[in-house]
Amino acid sequence: MLLITCPHCGPRAELEFSYGGEAHIARPIDPTGLDDEAWATFLYKRSNPKGVHAERWRHLHGCGRFFNVLRDTISDTIVTTYPAGQPRPALPSDGKENAR
């Protein structure tokens, strides 16, 4: 089981949280102006990288707030968590994980 640190409540068991998809996906400014292909791309196309990935989580059985998690998809290790609305933090590495 993962131990996830909610930026608002502190460390909690994974069972208290709900996965919310990839983080930092900007909604279309005018969704009614999108054709079916563009709308499908917005809804379903995600990066699914091997390595550090920015994810959105919700502390469902706690404060109820959304926040972001940088998680390594290879080791399932959580690198860091940060409040929603903040930019993705830089990682102390060669920058490959932060290319997005």
Phi and psi restraints in degrees (range 20) as a CNS / XPLOR table:
assign (resid 1 and name C) (resid 2 and name N)
       (resid 2 and name CA) (resid 2 and name C) 1.0 -80.3 20.0 2
assign (resid 2 and name N) (resid 2 and name CA)
       (resid 2 and name C) (resid 3 and name N) 1.0 147.9 20.0 2
assign (resid 2 and name C) (resid 3 and name N)
       (resid 3 and name CA) (resid 3 and name C) 1.0 -107.0 20.0 2
assign (resid 3 and name N) (resid 3 and name CA)
       (resid 3 and name C) (resid 4 and name N) 1.0 113.6 20.0 2
assign (resid 3 and name C) (resid 4 and name N)
       (resid 4 and name CA) (resid 4 and name C) 1.0 -107.5 20.0 2
assign (resid 4 and name N) (resid 4 and name CA)
       (resid 4 and name C) (resid 5 and name N) 1.0 130.8 20.0 2
assign (resid 4 and name C) (resid 5 and name N)
       (resid 5 and name CA) (resid 5 and name C) 1.0 -93.8 20.0 2
assign (resid 5 and name N) (resid 5 and name CA)
       (resid 5 and name C) (resid 6 and name N) 1.0 106.2 20.0 2
assign (resid 5 and name C) (resid 6 and name N)
       (resid 6 and name CA) (resid 6 and name C) 1.0 -70.0 20.0 2
assign (resid 6 and name N) (resid 6 and name CA)
       (resid 6 and name C) (resid 7 and name N) 1.0 129.9 20.0 2
assign (resid 6 and name C) (resid 7 and name N)
       (resid 7 and name CA) (resid 7 and name C) 1.0 -65.5 20.0 2
assign (resid 7 and name N) (resid 7 and name CA)
       (resid 7 and name C) (resid 8 and name N) 1.0 -11.5 20.0 2
assign (resid 7 and name C) (resid 8 and name N)
       (resid 8 and name CA) (resid 8 and name C) 1.0 -106.0 20.0 2
assign (resid 8 and name N) (resid 8 and name CA)
       (resid 8 and name C) (resid 9 and name N) 1.0 -27.8 20.0 2
assign (resid 8 and name C) (resid 9 and name N)
       (resid 9 and name CA) (resid 9 and name C) 1.0 -119.4 20.0 2
assign (resid 9 and name N) (resid 9 and name CA)
       (resid 9 and name C) (resid 10 and name N) 1.0 -14.1 20.0 2
assign (resid 9 and name C) (resid 10 and name N)
       (resid 10 and name CA) (resid 10 and name C) 1.0 94.7 20.0 2
assign (resid 10 and name N) (resid 10 and name CA)
       (resid 10 and name C) (resid 11 and name N) 1.0 -171.1 20.0 2
assign (resid 10 and name C) (resid 11 and name N)
       (resid 11 and name CA) (resid 11 and name C) 1.0 -66.6 20.0 2
assign (resid 11 and name N) (resid 11 and name CA)
       (resid 11 and name C) (resid 12 and name N) 1.0 134.5 20.0 2
assign (resid 11 and name C) (resid 12 and name N)
       (resid 12 and name CA) (resid 12 and name C) 1.0 -145.2 20.0 2
assign (resid 12 and name N) (resid 12 and name CA)
       (resid 12 and name C) (resid 13 and name N) 1.0 161.9 20.0 2
assign (resid 12 and name C) (resid 13 and name N)
       (resid 13 and name CA) (resid 13 and name C) 1.0 -69.4 20.0 2
assign (resid 13 and name N) (resid 13 and name CA)
       (resid 13 and name C) (resid 14 and name N) 1.0 148.3 20.0 2
assign (resid 13 and name C) (resid 14 and name N)
       (resid 14 and name CA) (resid 14 and name C) 1.0 -54.3 20.0 2
assign (resid 14 and name N) (resid 14 and name CA)
       (resid 14 and name C) (resid 15 and name N) 1.0 -29.4 20.0 2
assign (resid 14 and name C) (resid 15 and name N)
       (resid 15 and name CA) (resid 15 and name C) 1.0 -62.3 20.0 2
assign (resid 15 and name N) (resid 15 and name CA)
       (resid 15 and name C) (resid 16 and name N) 1.0 -19.6 20.0 2
assign (resid 15 and name C) (resid 16 and name N)
       (resid 16 and name CA) (resid 16 and name C) 1.0 -82.0 20.0 2
assign (resid 16 and name N) (resid 16 and name CA)
       (resid 16 and name C) (resid 17 and name N) 1.0 -6.6 20.0 2
assign (resid 16 and name C) (resid 17 and name N)
       (resid 17 and name CA) (resid 17 and name C) 1.0 -116.1 20.0 2
assign (resid 17 and name N) (resid 17 and name CA)
       (resid 17 and name C) (resid 18 and name N) 1.0 159.7 20.0 2
assign (resid 17 and name C) (resid 18 and name N)
       (resid 18 and name CA) (resid 18 and name C) 1.0 -128.8 20.0 2
assign (resid 18 and name N) (resid 18 and name CA)
       (resid 18 and name C) (resid 19 and name N) 1.0 130.9 20.0 2
assign (resid 18 and name C) (resid 19 and name N)
       (resid 19 and name CA) (resid 19 and name C) 1.0 -70.7 20.0 2
assign (resid 19 and name N) (resid 19 and name CA)
       (resid 19 and name C) (resid 20 and name N) 1.0 136.9 20.0 2
assign (resid 19 and name C) (resid 20 and name N)
       (resid 20 and name CA) (resid 20 and name C) 1.0 -119.9 20.0 2
assign (resid 20 and name N) (resid 20 and name CA)
       (resid 20 and name C) (resid 21 and name N) 1.0 13.1 20.0 2
assign (resid 20 and name C) (resid 21 and name N)
       (resid 21 and name CA) (resid 21 and name C) 1.0 96.2 20.0 2
assign (resid 21 and name N) (resid 21 and name CA)
       (resid 21 and name C) (resid 22 and name N) 1.0 -171.2 20.0 2
assign (resid 21 and name C) (resid 22 and name N)
       (resid 22 and name CA) (resid 22 and name C) 1.0 -69.7 20.0 2
assign (resid 22 and name N) (resid 22 and name CA)
       (resid 22 and name C) (resid 23 and name N) 1.0 139.0 20.0 2
assign (resid 22 and name C) (resid 23 and name N)
       (resid 23 and name CA) (resid 23 and name C) 1.0 -83.9 20.0 2
assign (resid 23 and name N) (resid 23 and name CA)
       (resid 23 and name C) (resid 24 and name N) 1.0 162.4 20.0 2
assign (resid 23 and name C) (resid 24 and name N)
       (resid 24 and name CA) (resid 24 and name C) 1.0 64.2 20.0 2
assign (resid 24 and name N) (resid 24 and name CA)
       (resid 24 and name C) (resid 25 and name N) 1.0 34.3 20.0 2
assign (resid 24 and name C) (resid 25 and name N)
       (resid 25 and name CA) (resid 25 and name C) 1.0 -94.4 20.0 2
assign (resid 25 and name N) (resid 25 and name CA)
       (resid 25 and name C) (resid 26 and name N) 1.0 115.9 20.0 2
assign (resid 25 and name C) (resid 26 and name N)
       (resid 26 and name CA) (resid 26 and name C) 1.0 -80.8 20.0 2
assign (resid 26 and name N) (resid 26 and name CA)
       (resid 26 and name C) (resid 27 and name N) 1.0 131.3 20.0 2
assign (resid 26 and name C) (resid 27 and name N)
       (resid 27 and name CA) (resid 27 and name C) 1.0 -70.9 20.0 2
assign (resid 27 and name N) (resid 27 and name CA)
       (resid 27 and name C) (resid 28 and name N) 1.0 148.9 20.0 2
assign (resid 27 and name C) (resid 28 and name N)
       (resid 28 and name CA) (resid 28 and name C) 1.0 -63.0 20.0 2
assign (resid 28 and name N) (resid 28 and name CA)
       (resid 28 and name C) (resid 29 and name N) 1.0 143.2 20.0 2
assign (resid 28 and name C) (resid 29 and name N)
       (resid 29 and name CA) (resid 29 and name C) 1.0 -65.7 20.0 2
assign (resid 29 and name N) (resid 29 and name CA)
       (resid 29 and name C) (resid 30 and name N) 1.0 -41.5 20.0 2
assign (resid 29 and name C) (resid 30 and name N)
       (resid 30 and name CA) (resid 30 and name C) 1.0 -127.3 20.0 2
assign (resid 30 and name N) (resid 30 and name CA)
       (resid 30 and name C) (resid 31 and name N) 1.0 85.1 20.0 2
assign (resid 30 and name C) (resid 31 and name N)
       (resid 31 and name CA) (resid 31 and name C) 1.0 -60.7 20.0 2
assign (resid 31 and name N) (resid 31 and name CA)
       (resid 31 and name C) (resid 32 and name N) 1.0 -28.0 20.0 2
assign (resid 31 and name C) (resid 32 and name N)
       (resid 32 and name CA) (resid 32 and name C) 1.0 -70.4 20.0 2
assign (resid 32 and name N) (resid 32 and name CA)
       (resid 32 and name C) (resid 33 and name N) 1.0 -18.3 20.0 2
assign (resid 32 and name C) (resid 33 and name N)
       (resid 33 and name CA) (resid 33 and name C) 1.0 -86.8 20.0 2
assign (resid 33 and name N) (resid 33 and name CA)
       (resid 33 and name C) (resid 34 and name N) 1.0 -2.8 20.0 2
assign (resid 33 and name C) (resid 34 and name N)
       (resid 34 and name CA) (resid 34 and name C) 1.0 -86.1 20.0 2
assign (resid 34 and name N) (resid 34 and name CA)
       (resid 34 and name C) (resid 35 and name N) 1.0 141.7 20.0 2
assign (resid 34 and name C) (resid 35 and name N)
       (resid 35 and name CA) (resid 35 and name C) 1.0 -81.5 20.0 2
assign (resid 35 and name N) (resid 35 and name CA)
       (resid 35 and name C) (resid 36 and name N) 1.0 175.0 20.0 2
assign (resid 35 and name C) (resid 36 and name N)
       (resid 36 and name CA) (resid 36 and name C) 1.0 -59.5 20.0 2
assign (resid 36 and name N) (resid 36 and name CA)
       (resid 36 and name C) (resid 37 and name N) 1.0 -40.8 20.0 2
assign (resid 36 and name C) (resid 37 and name N)
       (resid 37 and name CA) (resid 37 and name C) 1.0 -65.4 20.0 2
assign (resid 37 and name N) (resid 37 and name CA)
       (resid 37 and name C) (resid 38 and name N) 1.0 -44.1 20.0 2
assign (resid 37 and name C) (resid 38 and name N)
       (resid 38 and name CA) (resid 38 and name C) 1.0 -65.6 20.0 2
assign (resid 38 and name N) (resid 38 and name CA)
       (resid 38 and name C) (resid 39 and name N) 1.0 -39.0 20.0 2
assign (resid 38 and name C) (resid 39 and name N)
       (resid 39 and name CA) (resid 39 and name C) 1.0 -66.4 20.0 2
assign (resid 39 and name N) (resid 39 and name CA)
       (resid 39 and name C) (resid 40 and name N) 1.0 -43.1 20.0 2
assign (resid 39 and name C) (resid 40 and name N)
       (resid 40 and name CA) (resid 40 and name C) 1.0 -62.7 20.0 2
assign (resid 40 and name N) (resid 40 and name CA)
       (resid 40 and name C) (resid 41 and name N) 1.0 -39.0 20.0 2
assign (resid 40 and name C) (resid 41 and name N)
       (resid 41 and name CA) (resid 41 and name C) 1.0 -62.4 20.0 2
assign (resid 41 and name N) (resid 41 and name CA)
       (resid 41 and name C) (resid 42 and name N) 1.0 -44.7 20.0 2
assign (resid 41 and name C) (resid 42 and name N)
       (resid 42 and name CA) (resid 42 and name C) 1.0 -62.5 20.0 2
assign (resid 42 and name N) (resid 42 and name CA)
       (resid 42 and name C) (resid 43 and name N) 1.0 -43.3 20.0 2
assign (resid 42 and name C) (resid 43 and name N)
       (resid 43 and name CA) (resid 43 and name C) 1.0 -74.4 20.0 2
assign (resid 43 and name N) (resid 43 and name CA)
       (resid 43 and name C) (resid 44 and name N) 1.0 -37.4 20.0 2
assign (resid 43 and name C) (resid 44 and name N)
       (resid 44 and name CA) (resid 44 and name C) 1.0 -118.4 20.0 2
assign (resid 44 and name N) (resid 44 and name CA)
       (resid 44 and name C) (resid 45 and name N) 1.0 -22.1 20.0 2
assign (resid 44 and name C) (resid 45 and name N)
       (resid 45 and name CA) (resid 45 and name C) 1.0 -83.2 20.0 2
assign (resid 45 and name N) (resid 45 and name CA)
       (resid 45 and name C) (resid 46 and name N) 1.0 117.7 20.0 2
assign (resid 45 and name C) (resid 46 and name N)
       (resid 46 and name CA) (resid 46 and name C) 1.0 -130.2 20.0 2
assign (resid 46 and name N) (resid 46 and name CA)
       (resid 46 and name C) (resid 47 and name N) 1.0 162.7 20.0 2
assign (resid 46 and name C) (resid 47 and name N)
       (resid 47 and name CA) (resid 47 and name C) 1.0 -75.3 20.0 2
assign (resid 47 and name N) (resid 47 and name CA)
       (resid 47 and name C) (resid 48 and name N) 1.0 -38.9 20.0 2
assign (resid 47 and name C) (resid 48 and name N)
       (resid 48 and name CA) (resid 48 and name C) 1.0 47.7 20.0 2
assign (resid 48 and name N) (resid 48 and name CA)
       (resid 48 and name C) (resid 49 and name N) 1.0 57.4 20.0 2
assign (resid 48 and name C) (resid 49 and name N)
       (resid 49 and name CA) (resid 49 and name C) 1.0 -79.8 20.0 2
assign (resid 49 and name N) (resid 49 and name CA)
       (resid 49 and name C) (resid 50 and name N) 1.0 162.6 20.0 2
assign (resid 49 and name C) (resid 50 and name N)
       (resid 50 and name CA) (resid 50 and name C) 1.0 -96.9 20.0 2
assign (resid 50 and name N) (resid 50 and name CA)
       (resid 50 and name C) (resid 51 and name N) 1.0 114.0 20.0 2
assign (resid 50 and name C) (resid 51 and name N)
       (resid 51 and name CA) (resid 51 and name C) 1.0 126.2 20.0 2
assign (resid 51 and name N) (resid 51 and name CA)
       (resid 51 and name C) (resid 52 and name N) 1.0 -151.8 20.0 2
assign (resid 51 and name C) (resid 52 and name N)
       (resid 52 and name CA) (resid 52 and name C) 1.0 -73.6 20.0 2
assign (resid 52 and name N) (resid 52 and name CA)
       (resid 52 and name C) (resid 53 and name N) 1.0 130.3 20.0 2
assign (resid 52 and name C) (resid 53 and name N)
       (resid 53 and name CA) (resid 53 and name C) 1.0 -135.4 20.0 2
assign (resid 53 and name N) (resid 53 and name CA)
       (resid 53 and name C) (resid 54 and name N) 1.0 135.7 20.0 2
assign (resid 53 and name C) (resid 54 and name N)
       (resid 54 and name CA) (resid 54 and name C) 1.0 -87.0 20.0 2
assign (resid 54 and name N) (resid 54 and name CA)
       (resid 54 and name C) (resid 55 and name N) 1.0 122.9 20.0 2
assign (resid 54 and name C) (resid 55 and name N)
       (resid 55 and name CA) (resid 55 and name C) 1.0 -123.9 20.0 2
assign (resid 55 and name N) (resid 55 and name CA)
       (resid 55 and name C) (resid 56 and name N) 1.0 156.6 20.0 2
assign (resid 55 and name C) (resid 56 and name N)
       (resid 56 and name CA) (resid 56 and name C) 1.0 -106.6 20.0 2
assign (resid 56 and name N) (resid 56 and name CA)
       (resid 56 and name C) (resid 57 and name N) 1.0 131.0 20.0 2
assign (resid 56 and name C) (resid 57 and name N)
       (resid 57 and name CA) (resid 57 and name C) 1.0 -130.0 20.0 2
assign (resid 57 and name N) (resid 57 and name CA)
       (resid 57 and name C) (resid 58 and name N) 1.0 157.7 20.0 2
assign (resid 57 and name C) (resid 58 and name N)
       (resid 58 and name CA) (resid 58 and name C) 1.0 -125.5 20.0 2
assign (resid 58 and name N) (resid 58 and name CA)
       (resid 58 and name C) (resid 59 and name N) 1.0 132.7 20.0 2
assign (resid 58 and name C) (resid 59 and name N)
       (resid 59 and name CA) (resid 59 and name C) 1.0 -81.9 20.0 2
assign (resid 59 and name N) (resid 59 and name CA)
       (resid 59 and name C) (resid 60 and name N) 1.0 78.1 20.0 2
assign (resid 59 and name C) (resid 60 and name N)
       (resid 60 and name CA) (resid 60 and name C) 1.0 -60.2 20.0 2
assign (resid 60 and name N) (resid 60 and name CA)
       (resid 60 and name C) (resid 61 and name N) 1.0 -45.9 20.0 2
assign (resid 60 and name C) (resid 61 and name N)
       (resid 61 and name CA) (resid 61 and name C) 1.0 -102.4 20.0 2
assign (resid 61 and name N) (resid 61 and name CA)
       (resid 61 and name C) (resid 62 and name N) 1.0 38.5 20.0 2
assign (resid 61 and name C) (resid 62 and name N)
       (resid 62 and name CA) (resid 62 and name C) 1.0 -147.7 20.0 2
assign (resid 62 and name N) (resid 62 and name CA)
       (resid 62 and name C) (resid 63 and name N) 1.0 -119.2 20.0 2
assign (resid 62 and name C) (resid 63 and name N)
       (resid 63 and name CA) (resid 63 and name C) 1.0 -74.5 20.0 2
assign (resid 63 and name N) (resid 63 and name CA)
       (resid 63 and name C) (resid 64 and name N) 1.0 -16.6 20.0 2
assign (resid 63 and name C) (resid 64 and name N)
       (resid 64 and name CA) (resid 64 and name C) 1.0 79.8 20.0 2
assign (resid 64 and name N) (resid 64 and name CA)
       (resid 64 and name C) (resid 65 and name N) 1.0 4.7 20.0 2
assign (resid 64 and name C) (resid 65 and name N)
       (resid 65 and name CA) (resid 65 and name C) 1.0 -91.7 20.0 2
assign (resid 65 and name N) (resid 65 and name CA)
       (resid 65 and name C) (resid 66 and name N) 1.0 151.8 20.0 2
assign (resid 65 and name C) (resid 66 and name N)
       (resid 66 and name CA) (resid 66 and name C) 1.0 -84.5 20.0 2
assign (resid 66 and name N) (resid 66 and name CA)
       (resid 66 and name C) (resid 67 and name N) 1.0 149.2 20.0 2
assign (resid 66 and name C) (resid 67 and name N)
       (resid 67 and name CA) (resid 67 and name C) 1.0 -153.7 20.0 2
assign (resid 67 and name N) (resid 67 and name CA)
       (resid 67 and name C) (resid 68 and name N) 1.0 171.9 20.0 2
assign (resid 67 and name C) (resid 68 and name N)
       (resid 68 and name CA) (resid 68 and name C) 1.0 -109.5 20.0 2
assign (resid 68 and name N) (resid 68 and name CA)
       (resid 68 and name C) (resid 69 and name N) 1.0 150.3 20.0 2
assign (resid 68 and name C) (resid 69 and name N)
       (resid 69 and name CA) (resid 69 and name C) 1.0 -131.4 20.0 2
assign (resid 69 and name N) (resid 69 and name CA)
       (resid 69 and name C) (resid 70 and name N) 1.0 133.2 20.0 2
assign (resid 69 and name C) (resid 70 and name N)
       (resid 70 and name CA) (resid 70 and name C) 1.0 -96.9 20.0 2
assign (resid 70 and name N) (resid 70 and name CA)
       (resid 70 and name C) (resid 71 and name N) 1.0 115.3 20.0 2
assign (resid 70 and name C) (resid 71 and name N)
       (resid 71 and name CA) (resid 71 and name C) 1.0 -125.9 20.0 2
assign (resid 71 and name N) (resid 71 and name CA)
       (resid 71 and name C) (resid 72 and name N) 1.0 135.6 20.0 2
assign (resid 71 and name C) (resid 72 and name N)
       (resid 72 and name CA) (resid 72 and name C) 1.0 -81.6 20.0 2
assign (resid 72 and name N) (resid 72 and name CA)
       (resid 72 and name C) (resid 73 and name N) 1.0 115.3 20.0 2
assign (resid 72 and name C) (resid 73 and name N)
       (resid 73 and name CA) (resid 73 and name C) 1.0 -74.4 20.0 2
assign (resid 73 and name N) (resid 73 and name CA)
       (resid 73 and name C) (resid 74 and name N) 1.0 -13.8 20.0 2
assign (resid 73 and name C) (resid 74 and name N)
       (resid 74 and name CA) (resid 74 and name C) 1.0 -79.2 20.0 2
assign (resid 74 and name N) (resid 74 and name CA)
       (resid 74 and name C) (resid 75 and name N) 1.0 -49.0 20.0 2
assign (resid 74 and name C) (resid 75 and name N)
       (resid 75 and name CA) (resid 75 and name C) 1.0 -99.9 20.0 2
assign (resid 75 and name N) (resid 75 and name CA)
       (resid 75 and name C) (resid 76 and name N) 1.0 -7.2 20.0 2
assign (resid 75 and name C) (resid 76 and name N)
       (resid 76 and name CA) (resid 76 and name C) 1.0 61.0 20.0 2
assign (resid 76 and name N) (resid 76 and name CA)
       (resid 76 and name C) (resid 77 and name N) 1.0 29.7 20.0 2
assign (resid 76 and name C) (resid 77 and name N)
       (resid 77 and name CA) (resid 77 and name C) 1.0 -94.0 20.0 2
assign (resid 77 and name N) (resid 77 and name CA)
       (resid 77 and name C) (resid 78 and name N) 1.0 134.9 20.0 2
assign (resid 77 and name C) (resid 78 and name N)
       (resid 78 and name CA) (resid 78 and name C) 1.0 -86.2 20.0 2
assign (resid 78 and name N) (resid 78 and name CA)
       (resid 78 and name C) (resid 79 and name N) 1.0 121.0 20.0 2
assign (resid 78 and name C) (resid 79 and name N)
       (resid 79 and name CA) (resid 79 and name C) 1.0 -79.9 20.0 2
assign (resid 79 and name N) (resid 79 and name CA)
       (resid 79 and name C) (resid 80 and name N) 1.0 -48.9 20.0 2
assign (resid 79 and name C) (resid 80 and name N)
       (resid 80 and name CA) (resid 80 and name C) 1.0 -163.5 20.0 2
assign (resid 80 and name N) (resid 80 and name CA)
       (resid 80 and name C) (resid 81 and name N) 1.0 162.9 20.0 2
assign (resid 80 and name C) (resid 81 and name N)
       (resid 81 and name CA) (resid 81 and name C) 1.0 -126.1 20.0 2
assign (resid 81 and name N) (resid 81 and name CA)
       (resid 81 and name C) (resid 82 and name N) 1.0 153.9 20.0 2
assign (resid 81 and name C) (resid 82 and name N)
       (resid 82 and name CA) (resid 82 and name C) 1.0 -157.3 20.0 2
assign (resid 82 and name N) (resid 82 and name CA)
       (resid 82 and name C) (resid 83 and name N) 1.0 153.4 20.0 2
assign (resid 82 and name C) (resid 83 and name N)
       (resid 83 and name CA) (resid 83 and name C) 1.0 -61.7 20.0 2
assign (resid 83 and name N) (resid 83 and name CA)
       (resid 83 and name C) (resid 84 and name N) 1.0 148.5 20.0 2
assign (resid 83 and name C) (resid 84 and name N)
       (resid 84 and name CA) (resid 84 and name C) 1.0 -61.4 20.0 2
assign (resid 84 and name N) (resid 84 and name CA)
       (resid 84 and name C) (resid 85 and name N) 1.0 146.2 20.0 2
assign (resid 84 and name C) (resid 85 and name N)
       (resid 85 and name CA) (resid 85 and name C) 1.0 94.0 20.0 2
assign (resid 85 and name N) (resid 85 and name CA)
       (resid 85 and name C) (resid 86 and name N) 1.0 -14.8 20.0 2
assign (resid 85 and name C) (resid 86 and name N)
       (resid 86 and name CA) (resid 86 and name C) 1.0 -92.5 20.0 2
assign (resid 86 and name N) (resid 86 and name CA)
       (resid 86 and name C) (resid 87 and name N) 1.0 150.6 20.0 2
assign (resid 86 and name C) (resid 87 and name N)
       (resid 87 and name CA) (resid 87 and name C) 1.0 -68.6 20.0 2
assign (resid 87 and name N) (resid 87 and name CA)
       (resid 87 and name C) (resid 88 and name N) 1.0 157.1 20.0 2
assign (resid 87 and name C) (resid 88 and name N)
       (resid 88 and name CA) (resid 88 and name C) 1.0 -61.8 20.0 2
assign (resid 88 and name N) (resid 88 and name CA)
       (resid 88 and name C) (resid 89 and name N) 1.0 127.9 20.0 2
assign (resid 88 and name C) (resid 89 and name N)
       (resid 89 and name CA) (resid 89 and name C) 1.0 -70.2 20.0 2
assign (resid 89 and name N) (resid 89 and name CA)
       (resid 89 and name C) (resid 90 and name N) 1.0 149.6 20.0 2
assign (resid 89 and name C) (resid 90 and name N)
       (resid 90 and name CA) (resid 90 and name C) 1.0 -72.6 20.0 2
assign (resid 90 and name N) (resid 90 and name CA)
       (resid 90 and name C) (resid 91 and name N) 1.0 145.5 20.0 2
assign (resid 90 and name C) (resid 91 and name N)
       (resid 91 and name CA) (resid 91 and name C) 1.0 -101.5 20.0 2
assign (resid 91 and name N) (resid 91 and name CA)
       (resid 91 and name C) (resid 92 and name N) 1.0 143.8 20.0 2
assign (resid 91 and name C) (resid 92 and name N)
       (resid 92 and name CA) (resid 92 and name C) 1.0 -76.4 20.0 2
assign (resid 92 and name N) (resid 92 and name CA)
       (resid 92 and name C) (resid 93 and name N) 1.0 79.6 20.0 2
assign (resid 92 and name C) (resid 93 and name N)
       (resid 93 and name CA) (resid 93 and name C) 1.0 -152.6 20.0 2
assign (resid 93 and name N) (resid 93 and name CA)
       (resid 93 and name C) (resid 94 and name N) 1.0 -159.7 20.0 2
assign (resid 93 and name C) (resid 94 and name N)
       (resid 94 and name CA) (resid 94 and name C) 1.0 -82.8 20.0 2
assign (resid 94 and name N) (resid 94 and name CA)
       (resid 94 and name C) (resid 95 and name N) 1.0 0.7 20.0 2
assign (resid 94 and name C) (resid 95 and name N)
       (resid 95 and name CA) (resid 95 and name C) 1.0 91.2 20.0 2
assign (resid 95 and name N) (resid 95 and name CA)
       (resid 95 and name C) (resid 96 and name N) 1.0 -5.0 20.0 2
assign (resid 95 and name C) (resid 96 and name N)
       (resid 96 and name CA) (resid 96 and name C) 1.0 -63.1 20.0 2
assign (resid 96 and name N) (resid 96 and name CA)
       (resid 96 and name C) (resid 97 and name N) 1.0 -37.8 20.0 2
assign (resid 96 and name C) (resid 97 and name N)
       (resid 97 and name CA) (resid 97 and name C) 1.0 -70.3 20.0 2
assign (resid 97 and name N) (resid 97 and name CA)
       (resid 97 and name C) (resid 98 and name N) 1.0 -21.8 20.0 2
assign (resid 97 and name C) (resid 98 and name N)
       (resid 98 and name CA) (resid 98 and name C) 1.0 -98.4 20.0 2
assign (resid 98 and name N) (resid 98 and name CA)
       (resid 98 and name C) (resid 99 and name N) 1.0 17.3 20.0 2
assign (resid 98 and name C) (resid 99 and name N)
       (resid 99 and name CA) (resid 99 and name C) 1.0 -67.5 20.0 2
assign (resid 99 and name N) (resid 99 and name CA)
       (resid 99 and name C) (resid 100 and name N) 1.0 -21.7 20.0 2
